[in-house]
Amino acid sequence: MLKNVTVTVEEEALKWARRQAAEKGTSVSKLVGQMLKREMRNGDSYWTAYAGWKKLKPVRTRGVLPIRRKNTYDRGR
């Protein structure tokens, strides 16, 4: 179900949005709606990936010590 909203933007942003909408052959309203939907999807996929990453178990290696921070940038000194 679509809902109407009122958005306040700076004049320069509105000019840009009108140009973008004209180039895409759509209205400013639909353009803003598409942008919000895209942002929503991007945010959701990030948080889904982050939640999956947090569930990962640390990888155990046989006999290999993890790299220590102080040794990370040690270049043969």
C-alpha positions, 0 to 999 in steps of 0.5 A: 500500500502506497502512502503519501508523505511531505518532504522538505528539501533545499531548492538545489536538491529539488532541481537535481531530483527533477532533472533525474526524474526527467532523465528516467521518465518518471516523477520526483515522487516515484524517484524518491520512492525508488531511492528509499527502497534501494537504501532500505534493501542496502541497509537490510543486506548489510545487517543480514551479512553482519549478523551472519559474520558474527555467528562465524566461529574463529578458524583454528590453525595447526601450529601457526601463531596468529599475527600480532599487531606489533608484528603486522608492520614489522618490515625486517627491522 
